[in-house]
Structure formats: structure tokens, C-alpha cells
């Protein structure tokens, strides 16, 4: 959770005043409409299927910690979820700052097929009530609770039909509000929706997934015994790092034309199944993964992020847990580059793939606590500095005389997931 927003409470209606750089004008948000409009700028993305809670502190209404979790599909889980999120947010706020004076709640869920936004609001009302009761049991009132669905919003707290009609109110058009203008001036970005960001790291499906799983089976049969054998483990590590560097160079020389899904398909076409499987299996070794974590800044960061996302998409079928390594690396590169919203999403997906993956746990906690990543970057730079002479000596020993390294192709085949 981070403390990068402020609010002002003029009466019984929450009003948020996000603060940016020194020259950034402060704006005050005094209505449910303005709260709903501010939400994507607080998170850095449009939350989908999400429960979001934000703490409010002091007479001036300073915005504090934030928490986002998925909305449980089973209503039987709602009461436990409400207690857990309320306790987590309040206790975390007490540990870092002080007990909050209030909480603002957002329930964001798109309508299912044949369902209206108003029906979503009605269906989620018991969850909103449970959250209000759970926060009240900790002596922290819910100052506002909004449902956002189908391009409209509803207040669970405001009984006034004049400002909060039963049919809901439309959200402001994207980029047209005072909040949007101020956020743009402050350099804040909304990086699409949660679903879109997660989709860039979601495993492949269909025929490509079946081919990829067979490649992973082959790689596992060939590499796992070598990784477990101490005499060949270093050899596997060196080969994995060399191949990963080769794939990053290939991506650097073949940049995508566009961002989003089109760029992901481009990157998928750059990687053969067997190549991807070899790196995925190699990254399961902690020491190899730690070497890969060193590619987090400068010219290496962008191709590394593209590679880790592409490898996460290749962790299909029985190899779903293997995604924890590339997802954690994607989260680390994003956090190191200043993209905390994407980092939190990637690290959350890593923990969804393997809840016990220690590196993801540590990074997720550090990112949520607002710790500066420079400390870890400095450690990785120093480790790389110590390792570099050994790597160069090993390369000079193993490279045949006069052999030139093959140059990667500039144009990938457009068949996603094909072997090179």
C-alpha cells in the first residue's frame, strides 16, 4: 500500500485532493462522480472484477493506503473476505502511519452476458454491507461505497435520488474530466484495464498451447536431471543465460510496431517453443533466475520485460506453476522502471501461480510498502560486477576460435509460437 494521494473532507461527503509535483495544482473531489473518475488514476489502471479500498486520514482527509483484491465469485466467501480485507487495510495503515479515520470502498465488476449494471449493483450490495460492518467493527467508518459497472456508478451510502438515482449515473468520458487533465499534467498514466494487463501475461490457448506443453515436456526430460546433478548444473545455467541474452537481442533488433496484444503476438512469433521451454525450465533454478534479475535497467530493461511476458504466456497446462519465475521477473523490471501498478499485477499473478514463491513474496511486500527499489538494484549491480570477469573468462575458454556469433533475424515469422 502506498501513500501518494490526499483528500479533504468538507462535511459528510468524501472529497479527494490528489497532490502531485510542487507545481501541480491541487483539485478537490467532492462527489461520488469525482471519486469514481479518480479511481483509475489512484491505481494506474481501470480495475475489473475488483474490490478496492482506500484509507482516509485526519481532518484534512489525507488519502493513505490502498488495497485491491478480486471479488470472490462465491457469495459464501464474502463475509470472510470482508473481515480479512478490512483487517489487512486497517492493521497495515496502523503499522505504517496511523489508524485511518475512514475508508472509501469501490466494487468494480462488468455485467455478465444479459445482465445490467444495475443488477450488478444489486447483486453486490450484500458484499458492500459486509465490508461496512467489518470496517465498523474495527471502529473505522466507510465514508463512501461505490459500485462501478457498465459505464455507470452507484452509491451504497447516498440516499439522495437527485445526485444518486436508482438507475445509476454515467461515468465521465475518458480523458475529459478535471482529474484527467491534472493527472496528465502530473505525469500519471492509466495503463488500460486490469484485464488487459493480466491478459498480456496469461498462458496461450488452443493448438499453440498444446505444442508448447510438448516442448516443455521435452525440455523437462532433458534439463531437470542436469539441474539436479551438481556436476552439470552450472552448464545448464550458462546455456540458459546465453539463450536468454540471444532472445533479448533478437527482440531488440525486431521491435514491435504497436503496443498491447499486437506487440505480444509479434513477440510470440519471435520465440520458438523449444527455445522458450529451455529458458523457462532454466529459470526454475534460483541462481539462474537471480542472474536474469540483473537485467532491470538501461537498454536491457525493455527487451527483458518483453521476454519475461512472452515466457509467462508459454507456461501452459501442467507447467502453470513455472510461470512464477518469469512473472516475478516481469514484476521486478516493471517496479525498477517505475511502473508500480503493472509490477503489483505481475507479482500478484506470480503468487497466484505459486503462493510460496519467496522472491515474488518479498518483491510484492516491498512494492506495496513503498520501499525504494534502488537498494536491490545496487545489490544486483554489485553481484554482476563480481560475476562479469568470471563470465568473460568462461566465454573465452568455450568459444571456438574464429567462430562468429549468428545474428538474429530482423523479421519474425507471423505464426505465433513457431519453433525457430
C-alpha positions as CSV (number, residue, x, y, z in Angstrom):
1,X,0.0,0.0,0.0
2,X,1.2,3.5,-0.8
3,X,0.5,7.0,0.5
4,X,0.5,9.1,-2.7
5,X,-2.9,10.7,-2.6
6,X,-4.6,13.3,-0.3
7,X,-8.2,14.2,0.4
8,X,-10.2,16.9,2.1
9,X,-13.5,16.1,3.9
10,X,-15.6,19.3,3.9
11,X,-18.6,17.7,5.6
12,X,-20.0,14.1,5.4
13,X,-19.1,13.7,1.8
14,X,-15.5,12.5,1.0
15,X,-13.5,14.8,-1.2
16,X,-10.2,13.8,-2.5
17,X,-7.4,16.2,-3.3
18,X,-4.6,14.3,-5.2
19,X,-1.3,16.0,-4.8
20,X,1.4,15.8,-7.5
21,X,4.7,17.7,-8.1
22,X,5.3,21.0,-6.4
23,X,3.8,23.0,-9.3
24,X,0.8,20.7,-9.7
25,X,-2.5,22.4,-8.8
26,X,-4.5,20.5,-6.1
27,X,-8.0,19.6,-7.0
28,X,-10.8,18.7,-4.6
29,X,-13.2,15.9,-5.4
30,X,-16.5,16.3,-3.6
31,X,-18.9,13.8,-5.1
32,X,-19.3,10.2,-5.9
33,X,-18.9,11.0,-9.6
34,X,-15.5,12.6,-8.9
35,X,-14.4,9.7,-6.7
36,X,-15.3,7.2,-9.4
37,X,-13.4,9.3,-12.0
38,X,-10.3,9.4,-9.8
39,X,-10.1,5.6,-9.2
40,X,-8.1,4.7,-12.3
41,X,-5.5,7.4,-11.5
42,X,-5.2,6.1,-8.0
43,X,-4.4,2.6,-9.2
44,X,-2.8,3.3,-12.6
45,X,-5.3,1.1,-14.4
46,X,-9.0,0.5,-14.7
47,X,-9.9,-2.2,-12.1
48,X,-12.1,-5.0,-13.4
49,X,-13.8,-7.6,-11.1
50,X,-12.1,-5.8,-8.2
51,X,-12.8,-4.7,-4.6
52,X,-10.7,-1.6,-4.0
53,X,-10.4,0.1,-0.6
54,X,-8.6,3.3,0.3
55,X,-7.9,4.8,3.7
56,X,-8.6,8.4,4.7
57,X,-6.7,10.1,7.5
58,X,-7.0,13.3,9.5
59,X,-9.2,16.4,9.4
60,X,-7.7,17.3,6.1
61,X,-8.7,13.9,4.7
62,X,-5.3,12.7,3.6
63,X,-5.6,9.6,1.3
64,X,-3.5,6.7,2.6
65,X,-3.2,3.0,1.9
66,X,-4.8,1.2,-0.9
67,X,-5.9,-2.4,-1.2
68,X,-7.2,-4.3,-4.3
69,X,-8.5,-7.9,-4.4
70,X,-10.6,-9.8,-6.8
71,X,-14.3,-10.1,-6.0
72,X,-15.0,-13.7,-4.8
73,X,-17.4,-15.5,-7.2
74,X,-19.0,-17.5,-4.3
75,X,-21.1,-15.4,-2.0
76,X,-20.3,-17.8,0.8
77,X,-16.8,-16.3,0.8
78,X,-17.9,-12.7,1.1
79,X,-18.1,-12.5,4.9
80,X,-14.6,-13.9,5.4
81,X,-13.3,-11.7,2.6
82,X,-14.8,-8.6,4.1
83,X,-13.2,-9.3,7.5
84,X,-9.8,-10.1,6.0
85,X,-9.5,-7.1,3.8
86,X,-10.8,-4.7,6.5
87,X,-8.3,-6.1,9.0
88,X,-5.4,-6.1,6.5
89,X,-6.0,-2.5,5.4
90,X,-6.5,-1.1,8.9
91,X,-3.6,-3.0,10.5
92,X,-1.3,-2.1,7.7
93,X,-2.3,1.5,8.0
94,X,-1.6,1.5,11.7
95,X,1.8,-0.1,11.2
96,X,2.9,2.4,8.6
97,X,1.1,5.6,9.6
98,X,-1.9,5.7,11.9
99,X,-5.3,4.2,12.3
100,X,-7.4,5.6,9.4
101,X,-10.4,7.9,10.1
102,X,-12.4,6.4,7.3
103,X,-12.3,4.2,4.3
104,X,-13.7,4.6,0.7
105,X,-14.8,1.4,-1.0
106,X,-15.2,0.6,-4.7
107,X,-16.8,-2.5,-6.1
108,X,-15.9,-2.8,-9.8
109,X,-17.4,-5.5,-12.0
110,X,-18.6,-5.6,-15.6
111,X,-22.1,-7.0,-16.2
112,X,-22.3,-10.7,-17.3
113,X,-24.0,-11.5,-20.6
114,X,-27.6,-10.5,-20.3
115,X,-27.0,-8.7,-17.0
116,X,-27.4,-4.9,-16.5
117,X,-25.1,-2.7,-14.4
118,X,-28.0,-2.0,-12.0
119,X,-28.3,-5.8,-11.5
120,X,-24.6,-6.0,-10.7
121,X,-25.0,-3.2,-8.1
122,X,-27.9,-5.0,-6.5
123,X,-26.1,-8.4,-6.5
124,X,-23.0,-6.9,-4.9
125,X,-24.9,-4.9,-2.2
126,X,-24.6,-7.6,0.4
127,X,-20.8,-7.6,-0.1
128,X,-20.7,-3.8,0.4
129,X,-22.8,-4.2,3.5
130,X,-20.4,-6.8,4.9
131,X,-17.4,-4.6,4.3
132,X,-19.1,-1.7,6.0
133,X,-19.8,-3.9,9.1
134,X,-16.3,-5.3,9.1
135,X,-14.8,-1.8,9.0
136,X,-17.2,-0.6,11.6
137,X,-16.2,-3.5,13.9
138,X,-12.6,-2.0,13.8
139,X,-14.0,1.5,14.6
140,X,-13.3,2.8,11.1
141,X,-16.4,4.0,9.2
142,X,-16.9,3.5,5.5
143,X,-17.3,7.1,4.2
144,X,-18.4,6.1,0.7
145,X,-19.0,2.8,-1.1
146,X,-19.5,2.9,-4.8
147,X,-20.4,0.2,-7.4
148,X,-18.9,0.8,-10.9
149,X,-20.4,-1.3,-13.7
150,X,-21.2,-1.0,-17.3
151,X,-20.0,2.6,-17.6
152,X,-22.1,3.8,-14.7
153,X,-21.7,4.2,-10.9
154,X,-24.0,3.8,-7.9
155,X,-23.5,4.9,-4.3
156,X,-24.4,2.4,-1.5
157,X,-24.2,5.3,1.0
158,X,-26.1,8.2,-0.6
159,X,-29.9,8.0,-0.3
160,X,-30.4,11.2,-2.3
161,X,-32.1,10.3,-5.7
162,X,-31.2,13.8,-7.0
163,X,-27.4,13.0,-7.1
164,X,-27.5,9.2,-6.9
165,X,-30.5,7.9,-9.0
166,X,-31.6,4.3,-8.8
167,X,-30.6,3.7,-12.5
168,X,-27.0,5.0,-11.7
169,X,-25.1,7.8,-13.2
170,X,-22.8,7.7,-16.3
171,X,-19.1,7.9,-15.7
172,X,-17.3,10.8,-17.3
173,X,-15.9,10.2,-20.7
174,X,-12.3,9.1,-20.6
175,X,-9.8,12.0,-20.5
176,X,-12.4,14.7,-20.3
177,X,-12.5,15.5,-16.5
178,X,-10.5,17.9,-14.4
179,X,-9.0,14.9,-12.7
180,X,-7.8,13.6,-16.1
181,X,-6.2,16.9,-17.0
182,X,-4.5,17.3,-13.7
183,X,-3.2,13.7,-13.7
184,X,-1.9,14.1,-17.3
185,X,-0.1,17.3,-16.2
186,X,1.4,15.4,-13.2
187,X,2.6,12.5,-15.4
188,X,0.2,9.9,-14.1
189,X,-0.8,7.2,-16.5
190,X,-3.7,4.8,-16.8
191,X,-2.3,1.7,-18.4
192,X,-5.5,0.2,-19.7
193,X,-7.7,-2.2,-17.7
194,X,-6.6,-4.8,-15.2
195,X,-8.0,-7.5,-17.6
196,X,-5.8,-6.1,-20.4
197,X,-2.7,-6.0,-18.3
198,X,-3.2,-9.5,-17.0
199,X,-4.0,-10.7,-20.5
200,X,-0.5,-9.8,-21.6
201,X,0.8,-12.4,-19.2
202,X,-1.9,-15.1,-19.5
203,X,-0.9,-18.5,-20.9
204,X,-1.6,-19.3,-24.5
205,X,-4.6,-21.4,-25.5
206,X,-5.5,-23.8,-28.3
207,X,-3.1,-25.5,-30.6
208,X,-0.2,-23.3,-29.7
209,X,-0.6,-24.3,-26.1
210,X,-0.6,-28.0,-26.9
211,X,2.6,-27.6,-28.9
212,X,4.2,-25.6,-26.1
213,X,3.3,-28.2,-23.5
214,X,5.0,-30.9,-25.6
215,X,8.1,-28.6,-25.9
216,X,8.1,-28.2,-22.1
217,X,7.9,-32.0,-21.6
218,X,10.9,-32.4,-23.9
219,X,12.9,-29.7,-22.0
220,X,12.0,-31.1,-18.6
221,X,13.2,-34.5,-19.6
222,X,16.5,-33.1,-20.9
223,X,17.2,-30.4,-18.3
224,X,15.8,-31.3,-14.9
225,X,18.2,-34.2,-14.4
226,X,21.1,-31.9,-15.3
227,X,19.8,-29.2,-12.9
228,X,19.6,-31.7,-10.1
229,X,23.0,-33.1,-10.8
230,X,25.6,-30.7,-9.2
231,X,28.2,-31.5,-11.9
232,X,26.1,-30.2,-14.8
233,X,24.0,-27.5,-13.0
234,X,26.4,-24.7,-13.9
235,X,26.5,-25.8,-17.5
236,X,22.7,-25.6,-17.7
237,X,22.8,-22.2,-16.1
238,X,25.4,-20.8,-18.6
239,X,23.3,-22.2,-21.5
240,X,20.1,-20.7,-20.2
241,X,21.6,-17.2,-19.6
242,X,23.3,-17.3,-23.1
243,X,20.0,-18.3,-24.8
244,X,18.0,-15.7,-22.8
245,X,20.5,-13.0,-23.9
246,X,20.2,-14.2,-27.5
247,X,16.4,-13.9,-27.4
248,X,16.7,-10.4,-25.9
249,X,19.0,-9.3,-28.7
250,X,16.5,-10.8,-31.2
251,X,13.7,-8.7,-29.7
252,X,15.9,-5.6,-29.6
253,X,16.5,-5.9,-33.3
254,X,12.9,-6.6,-34.1
255,X,10.8,-4.1,-32.2
256,X,7.0,-4.4,-32.4
257,X,5.1,-1.8,-34.5
258,X,2.4,-1.3,-31.8
259,X,1.8,-1.9,-28.2
260,X,-0.7,-4.2,-26.5
261,X,-1.9,-7.5,-27.9
262,X,-0.4,-6.9,-31.3
263,X,3.0,-6.4,-29.8
264,X,2.6,-9.6,-27.8
265,X,1.7,-11.6,-30.9
266,X,4.8,-10.2,-32.6
267,X,7.0,-11.3,-29.6
268,X,5.4,-14.7,-29.6
269,X,6.4,-15.1,-33.2
270,X,10.0,-14.3,-32.3
271,X,10.3,-17.2,-29.9
272,X,10.4,-20.9,-30.8
273,X,8.6,-23.3,-28.5
274,X,11.8,-25.2,-27.7
275,X,13.7,-22.0,-27.0
276,X,11.1,-20.8,-24.7
277,X,10.8,-24.1,-22.9
278,X,14.6,-24.2,-22.3
279,X,14.6,-20.8,-20.7
280,X,11.5,-21.5,-18.6
281,X,13.0,-24.7,-17.2
282,X,16.3,-23.0,-16.6
283,X,14.7,-20.1,-14.7
284,X,13.3,-22.6,-12.1
285,X,16.9,-22.6,-10.7
286,X,17.2,-19.8,-8.2
287,X,20.7,-18.8,-9.2
288,X,19.9,-18.6,-12.9
289,X,16.8,-16.5,-12.1
290,X,18.9,-14.2,-9.9
291,X,21.3,-13.6,-12.8
292,X,18.3,-12.8,-15.0
293,X,17.1,-10.3,-12.4
294,X,20.2,-8.2,-13.1
295,X,18.7,-7.1,-16.5
296,X,16.4,-4.5,-14.9
297,X,17.6,-1.1,-16.2
298,X,19.1,0.7,-19.1
299,X,18.9,-0.8,-22.6
300,X,18.3,-4.3,-21.2
301,X,15.0,-3.5,-19.3
302,X,12.6,-3.2,-22.3
303,X,13.7,-6.4,-24.1
304,X,13.9,-8.3,-20.8
305,X,10.3,-7.3,-19.9
306,X,9.1,-8.4,-23.4
307,X,10.9,-11.7,-22.9
308,X,9.5,-12.4,-19.4
309,X,6.0,-11.6,-20.5
310,X,6.4,-13.9,-23.5
311,X,7.7,-16.7,-21.4
312,X,4.9,-16.3,-18.8
313,X,2.5,-16.8,-21.7
314,X,4.3,-20.1,-22.6
315,X,3.8,-21.6,-19.1
316,X,0.8,-23.7,-20.1
317,X,-1.0,-26.8,-18.9
318,X,0.8,-28.7,-16.2
319,X,3.6,-26.1,-16.2
320,X,1.4,-23.3,-14.8
321,X,3.5,-23.0,-11.6
322,X,6.6,-22.4,-13.7
323,X,5.2,-19.0,-14.6
324,X,6.1,-17.7,-11.1
325,X,9.7,-17.1,-12.2
326,X,9.1,-15.1,-15.4
327,X,6.1,-13.3,-13.8
328,X,8.3,-12.3,-10.9
329,X,11.0,-11.0,-13.2
330,X,8.4,-9.1,-15.2
331,X,7.2,-7.5,-11.9
332,X,10.7,-6.7,-10.9
333,X,11.6,-5.0,-14.2
334,X,8.3,-3.0,-14.1
335,X,8.9,-1.9,-10.5
336,X,12.5,-1.0,-11.2
337,X,11.4,1.1,-14.2
338,X,8.8,3.0,-12.0
339,X,5.7,1.2,-13.2
340,X,4.4,0.1,-9.8
341,X,0.8,-0.7,-11.0
342,X,2.0,-3.2,-13.6
343,X,4.5,-4.5,-11.1
344,X,1.9,-5.3,-8.5
345,X,-0.3,-7.0,-11.1
346,X,2.6,-9.2,-12.3
347,X,3.7,-10.1,-8.8
348,X,0.2,-10.9,-7.9
349,X,-0.1,-13.3,-10.8
350,X,3.2,-14.8,-9.8
351,X,1.8,-15.6,-6.3
352,X,-1.4,-16.9,-7.9
353,X,0.8,-19.3,-9.9
354,X,2.8,-20.3,-6.8
355,X,1.8,-18.8,-3.5
356,X,5.0,-20.0,-1.9
357,X,7.4,-18.4,-4.4
358,X,9.6,-16.5,-2.0
359,X,11.1,-13.9,-4.4
360,X,7.6,-12.9,-5.5
361,X,6.5,-12.6,-1.9
362,X,9.4,-10.4,-1.0
363,X,9.1,-8.1,-4.0
364,X,5.3,-7.8,-3.6
365,X,5.6,-6.8,0.0
366,X,8.4,-4.3,-0.8
367,X,6.5,-2.8,-3.7
368,X,3.3,-2.5,-1.6
369,X,5.2,-0.9,1.3
370,X,6.6,1.8,-1.0
371,X,10.3,0.7,-0.5
372,X,12.7,2.3,-3.0
373,X,13.9,-0.5,-5.4
374,X,17.3,1.2,-5.7
375,X,18.7,-0.8,-2.8
376,X,18.0,-4.1,-4.6
377,X,19.3,-2.6,-7.9
378,X,22.6,-1.7,-6.2
379,X,23.0,-5.2,-4.8
380,X,22.3,-6.8,-8.2
381,X,24.8,-4.4,-9.9
382,X,27.5,-5.3,-7.4
383,X,26.8,-9.0,-7.9
384,X,27.0,-8.6,-11.6
385,X,30.3,-6.7,-11.3
386,X,31.8,-9.6,-9.4
387,X,30.5,-12.2,-11.8
388,X,31.4,-10.4,-15.1
389,X,35.2,-11.3,-15.1
390,X,34.3,-15.0,-14.5
391,X,31.7,-15.0,-17.3
392,X,34.2,-13.5,-19.8
393,X,36.9,-16.0,-18.9
394,X,34.4,-18.8,-19.3
395,X,33.2,-17.5,-22.7
396,X,36.8,-17.1,-23.9
397,X,37.5,-20.7,-22.9
398,X,34.5,-22.3,-24.5
399,X,34.1,-20.3,-27.7
400,X,35.7,-22.0,-30.8
401,X,38.5,-19.8,-32.4
402,X,37.3,-17.7,-35.3
403,X,33.6,-18.5,-34.8
404,X,31.3,-15.5,-35.2
405,X,28.0,-15.3,-33.3
406,X,25.0,-15.8,-35.5
407,X,22.9,-12.6,-35.9
408,X,19.2,-12.8,-35.1
409,X,16.7,-12.3,-37.9
410,X,15.1,-8.9,-38.0
411,X,11.7,-10.1,-39.2
412,X,9.9,-12.8,-37.2
413,X,7.5,-15.3,-38.8
414,X,4.0,-14.2,-38.0
415,X,3.0,-17.7,-36.8
416,X,2.8,-17.3,-33.0
417,X,4.8,-19.9,-31.1
418,X,6.5,-21.5,-34.0
419,X,9.9,-23.0,-33.5
420,X,12.9,-21.2,-34.9
